[in-house]
Amino acid sequence: MLNVEGLNQYYGGSHILRNLSFEAKIGEVTVILGRNGVGKTTLLKSLMGVVPIKTGSIKLDGQEMGKERPYERVKRGVGYVPQGREIFGRLTVEDNLRMGLAYKSGSTPIPPETFELFPVLKQMINRRGGDLSGGQQQQLAIGRALAAGPKLLILDEPTEGIQPSIIKDIGRVIRMLADRKTMAIVLVEQYYDFAEELADQYLVMERGEIIARGRGSEMQANGVRELMSI
């Protein structure tokens, strides 16, 4: 589904992403691990077109999208859950979810599945996003990204600042979505146990490079937890 080749990114004179190459397949969760400041969020923003890439290729379904704008990538089937959620606090839950459908013409209904995955959103449909708890806002951000039925779902540290019970719910939904084999999922995460539980494939980043990769079932044997603590 997603193919990244030779991706490089700079901020000023700093070389942030260094020749990154990887694939994310349909039906799999690709987990990207690493400490703060290694380039994980920059990578995701590059995949979304929030920051333009300097060199390299980003293909979705075999078609190049590295020069497309963010809204064009959404139309192509990319869903993005940014770090910090970035929901619209003054808008209702319903209006936030509709923002995920904004690129479609006419009055497209919110998919009923959104409320099946996250029942609390149905209960709070008329509440303002800013009145929700952190965990509920995270569910809203994921629901917004899923509303348009993406082929590629990108999540940036969805467990950050979230209570354990909600983390379990989010993990359950991510696994369920992957197991349907209708989308590829790319997950940036620092919470090792959550990442290991979900990963079909893992990548470890350090100083803008991928220093280790493998199957999720091999993470413990390959000492990934220790790599993250170095």
C-alpha positions as CSV (number, residue, x, y, z in Angstrom):
1,M,0.0,0.0,0.0
2,L,2.7,2.5,1.0
3,N,6.2,2.5,-0.4
4,V,8.8,5.0,0.7
5,E,12.2,5.2,-1.0
6,G,15.2,7.4,-0.3
7,L,13.4,10.0,1.7
8,N,15.4,13.0,2.8
9,Q,14.2,16.0,4.8
10,Y,16.1,19.1,6.0
11,Y,15.2,22.0,8.4
12,G,17.6,24.8,7.5
13,G,21.0,23.2,7.4
14,S,20.0,20.2,9.6
15,H,19.6,16.9,7.9
16,I,16.5,15.5,9.7
17,L,15.5,12.4,7.7
18,R,18.3,10.5,6.1
19,N,17.6,8.3,3.1
20,L,14.6,6.4,4.7
21,S,13.1,3.5,2.8
22,F,10.3,1.1,4.0
23,E,7.0,-0.4,3.0
24,A,3.7,-0.6,4.9
25,K,1.4,-3.4,3.7
26,I,-2.4,-3.8,3.8
27,G,-3.6,-5.7,6.9
28,E,-0.5,-4.9,8.9
29,V,0.5,-2.4,11.6
30,T,3.9,-0.9,10.9
31,V,5.2,0.6,14.2
32,I,7.9,3.3,14.1
33,L,9.8,3.6,17.4
34,G,12.4,5.9,18.7
35,R,13.1,8.5,21.3
36,N,12.1,12.2,21.1
37,G,13.8,14.2,18.4
38,V,14.8,11.4,16.1
39,G,12.5,12.5,13.3
40,K,9.4,10.4,13.7
41,T,6.9,13.2,13.6
42,T,8.8,14.8,10.7
43,L,8.5,11.5,8.8
44,L,4.7,11.4,9.3
45,K,4.3,15.1,8.3
46,S,6.3,14.3,5.2
47,L,4.0,11.3,4.4
48,M,1.0,13.7,4.7
49,G,2.5,16.5,2.7
50,V,2.4,18.9,5.7
51,V,6.2,19.5,5.0
52,P,7.5,19.0,1.5
53,I,10.1,16.4,1.0
54,K,13.5,17.4,-0.5
55,T,14.3,14.1,-2.2
56,G,12.8,10.7,-2.4
57,S,9.6,8.9,-3.4
58,I,6.3,8.3,-1.6
59,K,3.9,6.0,-3.4
60,L,0.4,4.9,-2.4
61,D,-1.0,2.0,-4.3
62,G,1.9,2.2,-6.7
63,Q,1.2,5.9,-7.6
64,E,3.6,8.7,-6.6
65,M,2.1,11.2,-4.2
66,G,5.3,12.9,-2.9
67,K,4.5,16.2,-4.5
68,E,0.8,16.3,-3.7
69,R,-0.8,18.6,-1.1
70,P,-2.3,17.2,2.1
71,Y,-5.9,17.5,0.9
72,E,-5.0,15.6,-2.3
73,R,-3.5,12.8,-0.2
74,V,-6.7,12.6,1.9
75,K,-8.7,12.2,-1.3
76,R,-6.3,9.5,-2.3
77,G,-7.1,7.6,0.9
78,V,-4.7,8.7,3.6
79,G,-6.0,9.3,7.1
80,Y,-3.9,11.2,9.7
81,V,-4.2,11.4,13.5
82,P,-1.6,14.0,14.5
83,Q,0.3,14.2,17.8
84,G,-1.7,16.1,20.3
85,R,-5.0,15.2,18.6
86,E,-5.7,18.7,17.2
87,I,-9.4,18.5,17.4
88,F,-11.5,21.6,17.1
89,G,-12.4,22.5,20.7
90,R,-15.2,24.9,19.9
91,L,-16.9,22.6,17.4
92,T,-19.2,19.7,18.4
93,V,-18.2,16.1,18.2
94,E,-20.5,15.8,15.2
95,D,-18.9,18.8,13.4
96,N,-15.4,17.5,14.2
97,L,-16.3,14.1,12.6
98,R,-17.7,15.9,9.6
99,M,-14.4,17.7,9.1
100,G,-13.0,14.3,8.1
101,L,-15.6,14.3,5.2
102,A,-15.0,17.9,4.2
103,Y,-13.3,17.1,0.9
104,K,-16.4,15.2,-0.3
105,S,-19.2,17.1,-2.1
106,G,-22.7,17.2,-0.8
107,S,-23.9,16.0,2.6
108,T,-22.1,12.8,3.3
109,P,-23.3,11.0,6.4
110,I,-20.9,10.0,9.2
111,P,-20.3,6.3,8.8
112,P,-22.3,4.3,11.5
113,E,-19.1,2.3,12.1
114,T,-17.5,5.3,13.7
115,F,-19.9,5.0,16.6
116,E,-19.6,1.2,16.7
117,L,-15.9,1.6,17.2
118,F,-16.2,4.5,19.7
119,P,-19.6,4.4,21.3
120,V,-18.7,7.4,23.6
121,L,-18.7,9.6,20.5
122,K,-22.4,8.8,19.9
123,Q,-23.2,9.6,23.5
124,M,-21.5,13.0,23.2
125,I,-22.4,13.8,19.7
126,N,-23.6,17.3,20.6
127,R,-20.9,18.1,23.1
128,R,-18.1,20.5,22.2
129,G,-14.8,18.8,21.5
130,G,-13.0,20.9,24.1
131,D,-15.3,19.5,26.8
132,L,-14.2,15.9,26.2
133,S,-11.4,14.2,28.3
134,G,-8.0,13.6,26.7
135,G,-8.9,10.0,25.9
136,Q,-12.2,10.9,24.4
137,Q,-10.6,13.6,22.3
138,Q,-8.1,10.9,21.0
139,Q,-11.0,8.7,20.0
140,L,-12.6,11.6,18.3
141,A,-9.4,12.3,16.3
142,I,-9.2,8.7,15.2
143,G,-12.9,8.7,14.3
144,R,-12.4,11.8,12.2
145,A,-9.5,10.2,10.3
146,L,-11.6,7.1,9.7
147,A,-14.7,8.9,8.6
148,A,-13.5,9.0,4.9
149,G,-12.6,5.3,4.8
150,P,-8.8,5.6,4.4
151,K,-6.6,3.0,2.7
152,L,-3.7,4.2,4.8
153,L,-4.1,5.3,8.5
154,I,-1.2,7.2,10.1
155,L,-1.2,7.7,13.9
156,D,1.3,9.8,15.8
157,E,1.7,8.7,19.4
158,P,-2.0,8.0,20.1
159,T,-1.3,6.8,23.7
160,E,0.3,10.1,24.8
161,G,-1.4,11.5,27.9
162,I,-4.2,8.9,27.7
163,Q,-5.6,6.8,30.6
164,P,-4.8,3.1,30.5
165,S,-8.5,2.0,29.9
166,I,-8.7,4.2,26.8
167,I,-5.3,2.9,25.6
168,K,-6.7,-0.6,25.6
169,D,-9.7,0.5,23.6
170,I,-7.5,2.3,21.1
171,G,-5.3,-0.8,20.7
172,R,-8.3,-3.0,20.2
173,V,-9.6,-0.7,17.4
174,I,-6.3,-0.5,15.7
175,R,-5.9,-4.3,15.7
176,M,-9.5,-4.8,14.5
177,L,-8.9,-2.4,11.6
178,A,-5.7,-4.1,10.5
179,D,-7.2,-7.6,10.7
180,R,-9.9,-6.6,8.2
181,K,-7.1,-6.3,5.6
182,T,-8.6,-3.2,4.0
183,M,-6.0,-0.7,5.1
184,A,-2.3,-0.3,6.0
185,I,-1.6,1.3,9.4
186,V,1.5,3.3,10.3
187,L,1.9,3.9,14.0
188,V,4.5,6.1,15.7
189,E,4.8,5.2,19.3
190,Q,7.1,5.5,22.4
191,Y,5.1,3.3,24.7
192,Y,7.0,0.0,24.0
193,D,4.5,-2.5,25.4
194,F,1.7,-1.0,23.3
195,A,3.8,-1.0,20.2
196,E,5.0,-4.6,20.7
197,E,1.4,-5.8,21.2
198,L,0.3,-4.3,17.9
199,A,3.3,-4.5,15.6
200,D,3.3,-6.7,12.6
201,Q,6.4,-4.9,11.4
202,Y,8.7,-2.6,13.4
203,L,11.2,0.1,12.5
204,V,13.5,1.8,15.0
205,M,14.8,5.3,14.2
206,E,17.8,7.1,15.5
207,R,19.1,10.5,14.3
208,G,16.8,10.5,11.2
209,E,17.8,7.0,10.1
210,I,16.3,3.5,10.4
211,I,18.7,1.5,12.5
212,A,16.7,-1.7,13.0
213,R,13.7,-3.3,11.5
214,G,11.9,-6.7,11.6
215,R,8.7,-8.5,12.3
216,G,6.8,-7.6,15.4
217,S,7.0,-11.1,16.8
218,E,10.8,-10.7,16.9
219,M,11.0,-7.4,18.9
220,Q,11.8,-9.0,22.2
221,A,14.4,-11.4,20.8
222,N,16.0,-8.6,18.8
223,G,16.4,-6.4,21.9
224,V,14.2,-3.5,20.6
225,R,13.3,-2.3,24.1
226,E,17.1,-2.0,24.9
227,L,17.7,-0.1,21.6
228,M,15.1,2.5,22.6
229,S,16.8,3.1,26.0
230,I,20.3,3.6,24.6
